[in-house]
Amino acid sequence: MQRESRTTDNASPLPDRSAQREAKPSTWPDAWLVNAVRREPPDEEALSVLVDRYWKPVYACCRLLTVDDDRARDLAQESWLRLLRARHSLKPDGHFKAYVVTIATNLWRDMNRTAMRAGPTADSRMASLESPAEADDGESMSLIDVVADPHTLSPDDQLLLEMDLDKALARLQPPLRDVLICRFISGESAAEIGHRYGRTEQTITGWIRDAVRQMKMFLGEARGGVDHTEDR
Amino acid sequence: MKRAMDIETLLQWRRERAEAEAPQAPSGVRLLKLLSPWWEVSPDRFAASVRRLASIQLSFGYAMSHVPQGHRGHPVAALISEGDEERESPARVLYLSVRDGRLRLRFQLAPIPRTDRLFEVTFVSEQPALRPILAAYAALSGDGEYRVDVELPRELAAAWESLKVTDPMPFRFILRPAPSNM
């Protein structure tokens, strides 16, 4: 939970009380809502507005991590409960969405603690050594022959692509799924991820490359059996 | 013409879809209700568990003979409460540290439950009366130990700061299996 503590602080600027009284909670900025939630007892309406405001992005992150609707809902809800348990140390001027997403990610890591500590298994590292030469940064490899732009697909084809993506994500080992989502969804750098894992930036870049390569392979298998991807 | 797709673009698209498919957000009222500790939600159940927990003392010497030997640390009376069933499961604290307001604790159950990888642990005070003082999660590690890492209320942190793993523990456990597959 190291990153959570970075976003919390006991100091909090007080909102302008008169302006707050005149506005509906649904229009309040995060800082006002957080202050209202920090009170004892917490303001139920402010809490509802705060949860409504960030429920979808938090749930979406949980959905990518868990690759399961029910588990994603449970994880998202538990993340809010964890936040509420620590509400007295919430920082009103913090980056609230990132804070809740971090709680969710940390919770998921805790649930997969053994796998996360081990990192990707030797098998996957061997596979990456045997794979053809790739671009220096696995993030830039294209999937042009495997997947069309999803926005151009029919609703049925979008659904199929969604299922294939989920299956590919589910086949990734938890640490690889974690680094992929941290890098591409949360926007963390390889150095930041490496700091958390106690690994070098180069190691994490290798994990990301491995995760991308495996995603391409799994998607290729699901979409015709042959991986026609181009490396660039 | 096809546009080059990369994994990042696909994941961002999947994230957008997941946002669109998100279930309704829980209300503030519901979250606050869920936040209530289980002993407040089910006081009768808690009272029954405490009665059973208090009775463990009578057979404690026998029970602790089942704890694996070779570890130092004091035994702790523990009750696993699952649905309508309760079973005694002696625990031994293997490591305890209170620093910077956090409790880090490792304990072992005998025998190690086959299915329960995560417990919600209710710490029940020994003195002056059996009452709930803390709730935390304990996850099973690869070496068969349950690990707790939790922020303590200020008064507990102060009271437990000098506690050593070889001291008699000022608490007992009620363990409730928690879903570990999130």
Interface residues (C-beta under 8 A of the other chain):
Chain A: M1 P41 P42 D43 E44 E45 A46 L47 S48 V49 L50 V51 D52 W55 K56 P57 Y59 A60 C61 R63 L64 T66 D69 R71 A72 R73 D74 L75 Q77 E78 W80 L81 L84 R85 A86 L107 W108 D110 M111 R113 T114 E139 S140 M141 S142 L143 I144 V146 V147 A148 D149 P150 H151 T152 Q158 L161 E162 L165 D166 L180 I181 F184 I185 V212 M215 K216 E230 R232
Chain B: K2 R3 A4 M5 D6 I7 E8 L10 L11 Q12 W13 R14 R15 E16 R17 A18 E19 E21 A22 P23 A25 P26 S27 G28 V29 L31 L32 L34 L35 L118 Y137 A139 S141 G142 D149 E151 P179 S180 N181 M182
